[in-house]
Amino acid sequence: MKVLFGSGVDEVFDNLPAPVKANVARKINLLTSFPLMYPVRRRGIMRGYRYFGSFGYLFFYSVASSEIRISAIIPGRMSKA
């Protein structure tokens, strides 16, 4: 599976601390084998997207037949997202 970053998301990822990047890289690697392993958001702006957390950040993604698209990176304290 191919992993793509949405518009501007790659810039946000580049500015994250190194431990967060390393943890997320490991989780994204798992996603390529098990893309539906994380829950679907049921409320808020990102409703319908799957998500996972890493050191206080939430990463929202969607799955298509041959790709995973990381759509947003939001600080975990923004619970309304």
RAKA-V891144 format. One record per residue. N is the residue number from 1. RES is the residue in three letters. PHI is phi in whole degrees, -180 to 180 (NA if undefined). PSI is psi in radians with two decimals (999 if undefined). D_CENTER is the distance of its C-alpha to the mean C-alpha in Angstrom with 1 decimal. Layout:
N_RES_PHI_PSI_D_CENTER, N_RES_PHI_PSI_D_CENTER
//
This chain:
1_MET_NA_2.51_15.1, 2_LYS_-92_2.44_14.0, 3_VAL_-110_2.18_10.5, 4_LEU_-121_2.60_10.5, 5_PHE_-103_2.40_9.1, 6_GLY_-68_3.01_10.3, 7_SER_-58_2.11_13.3, 8_GLY_84_-0.25_13.2, 9_VAL_-69_-0.61_9.6, 10_ASP_-63_-0.60_11.1, 11_GLU_-67_-0.71_13.7, 12_VAL_-64_-0.77_11.6, 13_PHE_-60_-0.73_10.1, 14_ASP_-61_-0.49_13.7, 15_ASN_-92_0.03_14.9, 16_LEU_-76_2.70_13.0, 17_PRO_-62_2.65_15.5, 18_ALA_-56_-0.75_16.1, 19_PRO_-62_-0.62_15.4, 20_VAL_-66_-0.81_11.8, 21_LYS_-59_-0.77_11.4, 22_ALA_-64_-0.76_13.4, 23_ASN_-64_-0.76_11.6, 24_VAL_-67_-0.68_8.1, 25_ALA_-59_-0.70_10.3, 26_ARG_-65_-0.74_11.9, 27_LYS_-68_-0.67_9.1, 28_ILE_-66_-0.65_8.1, 29_ASN_-60_-0.72_11.8, 30_LEU_-65_-0.65_12.2, 31_LEU_-61_-0.57_9.9, 32_THR_-64_-0.46_12.5, 33_SER_-95_-0.59_15.1, 34_PHE_-131_1.24_13.8, 35_PRO_-66_-0.35_11.2, 36_LEU_-102_0.34_12.2, 37_MET_-75_-0.36_12.1, 38_TYR_-103_2.73_9.8, 39_PRO_-72_2.85_11.4, 40_VAL_-94_2.35_11.5, 41_ARG_-69_2.27_11.7, 42_ARG_-102_-0.14_15.5, 43_ARG_-146_2.95_16.3, 44_GLY_81_-3.02_15.7, 45_ILE_-63_-0.66_14.5, 46_MET_-91_0.39_11.1, 47_ARG_-57_2.37_13.3, 48_GLY_96_-0.26_12.9, 49_TYR_-91_2.57_9.1, 50_ARG_-80_2.72_7.6, 51_TYR_-152_2.77_5.5, 52_PHE_-147_2.76_6.0, 53_GLY_-109_2.70_7.8, 54_SER_-154_1.94_9.2, 55_PHE_49_0.81_12.6, 56_GLY_89_0.10_12.4, 57_TYR_-118_2.55_9.0, 58_LEU_-109_2.33_6.5, 59_PHE_-114_2.08_2.7, 60_PHE_-104_2.38_3.7, 61_TYR_-145_2.82_4.8, 62_SER_-128_2.76_8.5, 63_VAL_-121_2.24_10.9, 64_ALA_-113_-3.09_14.3, 65_SER_-59_-0.65_17.2, 66_SER_-130_0.21_16.5, 67_GLU_-148_2.69_13.1, 68_ILE_-116_2.20_9.4, 69_ARG_-113_2.02_8.1, 70_ILE_-78_1.98_4.9, 71_SER_-96_-0.51_6.7, 72_ALA_-158_2.61_6.3, 73_ILE_-126_2.09_6.3, 74_ILE_-130_2.36_9.0, 75_PRO_-55_2.36_11.5, 76_GLY_-62_-0.34_11.8, 77_ARG_-73_-0.20_15.4, 78_MET_-87_1.29_14.7, 79_SER_-69_-0.28_15.2, 80_LYS_-79_-0.21_16.4, 81_ALA_-70_999_13.2
//
